[in-house]
Amino acid sequence: MKNKILIGLALLFALSFTACEPQEDDKPSMGNAPAESQMSYTVSVDQNDEFLYIFENKSTAVGIATWEIAGSRKSGNRVTHRFPLPGEYTFTLTLSNRGGASTIQGDVTTDKTDWDFLASPEMTLLSGGADAANGKSWVLDSLAWGHLGVGPAGGNGLEWWGAGPLNKAAVNVLYDDVMTFKLIGFTFNYVNNGSSYVKDFRAGDAAFSNAEQRDSDYKVDFSPKPAQWNLDKEGDTWYLYLVPSEGPIFPIFDVGAVNNRYRVITLEENKLELVATGSDGNAWHYKFIPQGYVLPVATFDIALESGTGANTYLVGLDNLVVPAGATFNKFMVDFGNGVVKESTDRNAKLSNTYMRKSPYTVKVTIVTSIGQFEHTTVIDVINNHPDYEEFLINDIIMYNNFSDVVLAPMGSGDGAVLNIVDNPSRVFPNRTMKVMHYAKNNSEWANAYLQLPVGYRFDLRNISTFKMMVYGKAGQEILLKLENTDMGGNAWQTGVELKYTIKKDDTWEIVEYNFAGAPSADLSWDPGLHAALHATDVSTDPRYSNNYYNIIRIMCNPGVGSGSHAFYFDELAGPHVEGIKSAR
């Protein structure tokens, strides 16, 4: 094995590996730039590691020390640098204060090769080792949650957001990019097919052109140049450094990593996780797999059976297959009514008793050492449980007054911006402290919505009126619409809606939306598929009048897709929802 390493490493470029121990306590002075005569340094070899060199700033002038050593840039009065190969290496020390900066230069000559380090598992796992003439290529693990992510500085970059499977597919410029590490020459090649995906604050870099916004970030035209890479250990942590030859270099997604430095979270045969401090100060996360690698998956079916007692169901696993080398940890069942149970016994049957009739979407998730896998099914409970006590108030009740009554929280969809704010005019008929402010910009169907908890539906049979107060500009059209979210993205197709036009500027007006006699959406354009769903009066049609609608949508100037539109609303109320005994 050693002979193979000798043959391969005979072609290595003289590039070293870096580490640092930042000590930036010195504050820049208010005087002149440091004079070269005031600058000095020492270079010594670590007593416990003959390949690790220590560079220390011994200047009499005060300033911030930065070092350029074999293409790597580090900051601190004391940094360390690994030289695993013989050669003559140039370094510079720059000392900066508010008066300016000065630089001095030096050389280090070594005549030894650190065979153990070059043949270490970490070097081989990343690059394929000396036997891999073409190196090892990596791509983003696009099917895994967290293949990109962001969090606060010092974290692992997933605390605030993690990209879900194929979350960035619409960017159409990211998932076919490839990066390759070669041990021979320590070469880093990034192939991006002519364009890259970069953070918004990086889009203006001079190396990029034709920036086009794709979601919150940008696609840019860019031709990356071959670069080099370093891998070194600082304490118990490995760090990857990318050393550009010309222009920026980054691992597929550019966040402006400080000093091109990436902390290694995981380095395995088929998994590479990195985190970098971006130029925005946040921690950015990456997850990669080898190019062409197919992730193993665990498979299973949902075992569903009736249990003892009314509306009781048992959910377990059937045909569970976990790939060799992987382990099963547990499975979890979300019964769709707020009840979640789990077990580490793959043969367990988890039970749940439903009290209210409704279709419930049940999600089963298995947790394994190679990831989580899930399936869903629907349990259609056709009758209330015998012990269930119906409770229906024959009156309108308050759903949400944004102060002390909350039947369900308000959400926003299709670009609506909602904020609970102080009442702009605390006079009759609305003297409450807080109200909801709705705003939209260049969006036709931006909406505020109130969705009932799983299993609950509106009952329009006795009372079909919804109320709220509005405050805006005369002529604004305010829509209130009922939908059934069981139809997912097609919920609008059986919706029923009414509109109100505001009469006066900046005046609270009480609005009533009475759905008695209101038809469902006009589906005549699609008679073959949806015409049978049409209702002429949703308050009397048994398909719609009870146990159907479960969401209210509120819109300002619906269908108007240009300009900015805003208004206030409050005191949203409607028929009592059977099964919810209190809105407080």
N, C-alpha and C positions, 0 to 999 in steps of 0.2 A: 504493500500500500504506500509505503514511504517513497518508493521509486516512482510510482505514478504521480504523487504529489510533486516530487522534484521536477519531473518532466513538464507538468502543467504549469508550475509556478515559475519556471524559467522565463516565461513570457509575461509575467506580471509587470504592470507599470509600477513605478516607484511612487505609490500613493499610500499615505499613512492613514491611521484611524485615530479619531479624536475623542477626547472627553474633557470635561471642564469642571471646575469647582468654583462657580461664580462668587466673587467677593467684591461687590460693587458698592461698598459702604462709603467710599470717598465721594464727596460732593465736588462738582466742577467749581473752580475758583472764578472770581470776577476779574482777574488780572489778564496779563498777556498770555498768548499761546506758549506752551512749554518750549523751552529752548532744547535743542538736541544735546547740548552739553549737560543738561539736567536729567537726561534720560539714560537709563541703564536697566539691565536685566541679568538674570542668572538662568542657566540651563543645567539641570542635574538629572541623574538617572534614579528612578525609584529603587530603594534598597531591596524591595521584595519582588521587583519585576524589571528585569534588565531591558525590556523593550518599551517600557513606559517612561517617558521623559517629562520632567516638571519644568515649566516655564514660569518664572516669577518676575513681576515688575518691581524693580528696585530704584525707580526714579525718585529724585528729590522734589520734582515738581508734582503738584497735585492735579489729578485729572482722572478720567475714566479710561482704563486700559482695554484695548481690543487687539487681538492677535490674528494674523493671517498665517496659517501653517499648512503648507501643501494644499492650498485652495480652500481650506476650511476656516471659517471665521468664528472666533470665540471671544467672549468678554469676561474680564475679571483680572484681578492682580495676580492670581495663581491659576494656571490651567495645566492640564496634562494632555499629552499627545502620544499615541502609540505608533511606533515604527516597526511593523512586522517584517519589513524587507530591507536589505542593505541598499545604501545610496546616499547621495548628498541632497539635503533638503534645505530650502530657503524659507525663512519666516520673517515677518515684520511685526513690530510693536508700534501701535499708534496710541498716543496719549492726547486726550481731548478735554478742553475746558471751555468756558464761555469766551475765552479770548481766541480760541482757534484750536488747531491740532497739529502735531508734529509726529514724524515717523522715523524709526531707525530699523535697520535690517541686520539679520544674522544668518548663520548657517549651522546645520547639524549634519554630521557624517556618521553613519552606522555601517557595520560590516557583518551583521548577524541576521538570520532569518528565524522568525518565530513560527516554526512548523506546527506546533501544537495549536496555536491560535488560528492559523489559516485552515487547519483541518478540523476545527471545532464543530460540534453539531450545529451551532447557530449559523456559522458561515455556510455550511453545506445545506441546511434547510432553506436558507434564503436564496442561494445562487445555484444550487445543484452540486457545488464543489468543483474540484480540479478536473474531475472526469467529465463534467458537463461542458463540452466545448462551446455549445450555443447558449449556455446559461439556463436560467429558469424563469419562465414567464408567468405573470400574475394578472388577473382581471378582477374587477369589483365583483363581490359575491351578491349579484343583483337580486337573487331570490331570497336572501336572508334579511330579516329586520336588522337595521342598524348598520347596513353597508356604508352609509354615510350618516353622520349625526353631529350634534353640537350641544355643548354644555358650558358651564362656567369654567374659568381658568383654574387649572389644577385638577380638574376631574378627568373622566374618561371620554367626555364628548358625547354622551348619550342622555344626559340628565334633562335636557330641554326638548330634544327632538331626535327621533331616529327614523331614517327612511325605511318604509315598508317594502315588501317584495315588489320589484319593478316600479317603485314609486316615481322614479325619474325617467321612465320609458318615453314619456312625451317630449322630453328634452331632445331625444333623438340624436345624441352626440356623445354619449357617455359610456354605454355598456359594451361597445365594441373596441374601446381603447385597451391597449396592452402595454405593460411595462416589463422589462427584462433585466435581471441582474446576472452579470457574468463575473465569476471569480477571476478568470483570466483577464487582466487589465482593469479589474474592478470597474467595468463599464456598465453604465445604466442607460438603457435605450427606452425611450417612450414613443410609441407609435399611436398617433391620434387621428389618422386618416384626414389630416388637414385642418381639423377644428377641435377645440377643447371647450369644456364647461368650467366656468370660473365664477367665483363669488362676485357680487355686484361691485364691491370696493376694489376688485382687481381688474375689472373690465377695461380700465383706462391705461393699463400698462403699455408702454411704447412698443413692446414686442407683439402685441395683439392688434388685430384689425377687424373691421366689419362687425363690431359688437352688436348682437341681437338679443334682446331680452327673451329668456325662456323661463317661465314662472318668475320667481323672485331674483334669479341670477341670470347669467349671460352665456351664450354661445359665441366664441370668438374664433376667427381664423388664426392659426398659429402653426409654425413649423419648428418643433422642438429639436434642439441640437443634442448630440450624444453628450452625456455627462458621466460623472463617476460617483461612486458611493463608498461610504465608510460605515462600519458597524463596530461599536465599542460598548463596553460595559462600565457603568458608573455605579459603584456600590453593587446593589443587587439588580439593577435595571439596565437593560440594553437600549441603546439609541441608534437609530439609523440617520445618517447624514447624506444628503444629496449635494454634490459639488458641481455647480454649473460650469460649462466651458464657455457658453455664450447665450445670453438671454435667460429667462426664468426656466426652472425645472421643478416638477412636482409629480406626485404619484397619482396621475389621472385627473384629479380635481384640485384646482388651485385655490388655496385659502390664504396665500401669502405667508406660509409657515416661517416663523421667526428663525433666522439663521439656518433655514432648510433642515431643521432638526425635528425628528419624529420619535416619540417614545414608543417602544415595542411593548404592546400589551400581551400579545400571543404570537408565538412563532412555532408552528408545527408543520408537518409534511404537507398538509392540505389546508392550512389556515394561517393567515397573516393579519393581525390587527395592529393598527397604529393610531396614535393620537398626537396632534400637533397644536401648538399655540399659534393661531392665525394672527394676521396683522391687525385684526379687530380686537385682539386680546382674549378671545374665546377659545375653548378647547374644541377641536374638530376631530371627529372619529372616522376611521376607514376600516373596512373589512374586505379582504381579498381571498381568492382561491386560485390555485394554479390554472392556467389556461387549459381548457379541455376537460377539466376535472368535473365529474358528475357526482353531486352530493348523494350519499346514500339516504334513503328515506325509510321510515317505519310506516306500515300500513295497518289498517284495522277497519272493521265495520261496527256500526252501533247495534248493540243488542237491546231491543226494547220489548218489554212484556208488561202485562197488567199485574199489579200487585194485589194483595189482600185488602179489601175495603174499597169504598167508592172513590173514584177519581185518583187512585193510587197507581203509580207507574214505577217500574224498575228499569234502570238504565245501566248497561255495562258494556264490555268490549267483546267483540267476536272476531275470529280470524286475525288475531294480532300477530304481526310479523315484525320483529326487530332485527336489523341486519347484524351479522356476526361482528363481534368486537364492540357493539354498542350496548348500552344498558337502558332498561326501562326504569323510570323513577316513580311516576305516579300518573293517574288520570283524573281529570276534573270534569264535572258535569254542571253546566249552567242550565237550569230547568226553565229559564225564560220568564219566571215570575219573581225574580229577585233572590231565589234560593240557589246557592252554589255549594256543591259538596265535592269531596275528593277522597281518593284512597290510593295507597301504595300497593294494594293487592290487585293484580291484574284480573283476577277472577271475581272480584267483588261486584255486587249489584247494589247500586245506590238508589234509594227510594225517595219519592216526593208525592205529597197529596195536594191536589189542586182544589181550591175552594170555589173559584168562579169559572163559569163556562167561557171558553175562548180558545182560539188556536194559539199554541205556545211554541215558539222556535227554541229547540233544545240544542245546545252546542256541547260537544264532547271533545276535550283536548287531552292528548297524551303528551307527557313530558319525558324526553329521552336525552341521552348524552349527546345525540346528534341534532337536537332541536325539538321543537314542538310541532305537532301535527293535529289537525282538527277536522271534524265533520259535523254537519248539522242535520237535524230532522225536525219534523213538526208533530206535536201531539195535539190532536183536536179534541178538547174537552167539550162534550156536547151538552152537559147538564151541570148546573150548580151542585155542589156537595150538599147532601141532606142536612148537614149541620150549619150550612151557610144561611145567615140571616139577612134578608134583603132590607135595605134601608134607603128609601127614596123620599126626599122632601119635595113636595109639589109646589116649588117656588124657584125663582131665580136666585142663585147664590154667587158670591164674589169668588172669582178665580185668582185674580192678582191685582192688588192695588199698590204694589211696589214699596209698601211701607211695612205692613205687618201681616198680610194675607198672601199666601202662596200655595195655590192648588198644585201647580207645577211650574218650574222656572221657564222663563222665556228664552228661546233660542233664536239664532239668526241664520238665514240661508240666502244663497245666491248673491252675496256681496252686501247684505244689509249690515249697518253698523248700529248697534244698540247700546245705550248707556242710561243707567238710572241716574237722574239729575234732580236738582231742586226745581220745584214747581215754578214756572216762569210768571205765573199770575195767580196768587192764592186768594181768589175771590169766588163768590158763588158762581157756578154750582160746584167748584172744585177747590176746596181749601186744604187739601192734603199737602204734606211736606215734600214727598218725592213722586216723580212721574217717570215714564219711559220716553226717551228721545230716540226717534228712528231717523236714519239718514241713508241715502243711497247715491251713488255716483255712476252714471253711464251703465245702468243695469236695469233691464226691463222688469225682472221678476224678483228683485230683492225683497225678502219678506222677514217679518218677525213671526215666530210661531210658538204655540203652547201645545205640547204633546202630552197626552195622558199617560200615566204609568202602564206598563204591560198588563193586558187583561181588562182594562177599563175602556168604556166607550160612552159616547153621548147618547142620550135618550130624548128624541124629538117628538115622541108620541103625544104628550100632554102639553109640554112647553117647548116651543121651537124658536124662542127669541133669545138673541145674544145682545148684550149692551156694552158700551164703553163710552168714554169721553175723549174728544179729540180737540186739538189746539194747533192751528196752522194758518195757511193762507187761503182766502176765498178762492174757490174754483178747484182746489186740490181734491182729487178723487181718492177715497179711502175704501179699500176692498177688504171684506172679511170672507174667508173661504174655509169650508170644511172638507177634509180629505181622509182617506184610509191609507195609512202607511204600509199596510200589508202588501200593496202592489209596488212597493219600492219606488223606482224612478218613474213608474207609470201612474202614481197615485193621483196625479192631476186629472186623469181620464174619467174618474167618477166623482170628481169634486163638485161641490155646489157653492155658488158664490153670490154675494150681494154687494152693492156699492153705495157709498154715501158721498155727496159733494159738500165740502165745507162751505158755509154760507158767509162767514165774516172773518176778517183778518184777526189773528191773535186773540181769539175769544174761545173759552171753553164751551163746547157744544155736546149735548147728550145725544148719542146715536143709538138707534135700535135696528137690529138686523133680524127680521122675522122670516124664517124659512118656510112658513106655511105656504103651500102653493108653489114653492120654488123648484124648478126642474134641475136634475143633475146635468153635468156637462153635455153639450151637444156632440153626439158621436155619430151623426149621420154620414160623416165623411168616410167612415169605416164600417159599413153595415154588416159585412161578413163576420167581423171579429168582435165588435163591441156594441152593435146596435141594441142587442138584447139587454144590455146593462142600463140603458137609458130609463130614467124615471121622470114622470111629469110632476110629481109632488113628493119630495123626499121625506116629508113629515108623516105621510100616510102609507107610503110604499114600505112593506115590511122588510124589504132587503136593505133599506137605508135608515129607517126611522129609529131603530134601536140596535145596539151592538154592532155598529158598522163604523161610523166616523170616530176618529180618535185624535185628530189634530186640527187646530185652528191656525190659519195663516192670515196675516195682516200685511197689506201692501199699500204704498203711496204711489198714486199715478201708475198703476200696473200697465205694462206694455210700452211705457215710455222709456226708451233705452238710451237717451242722451241727456246730459246735464245733471245737476245736483238737485235732490228733492229731500225735504225733511219736514217732520211734524212731531208733536207730542201726543201721547195717549195715556190713559189711566183708567182705573176702575173697570177692568175687563171682567164681565160677568156673563152667566148663562144658566141653562138648566142644571139642576143638581145631577151629579154623576153617581149612579147607584154603586154602592160599595165604598165610596170615599165619604166618610162620615163628617169630616171637618176639613175646612180649607185652611185652618190655622196651623 
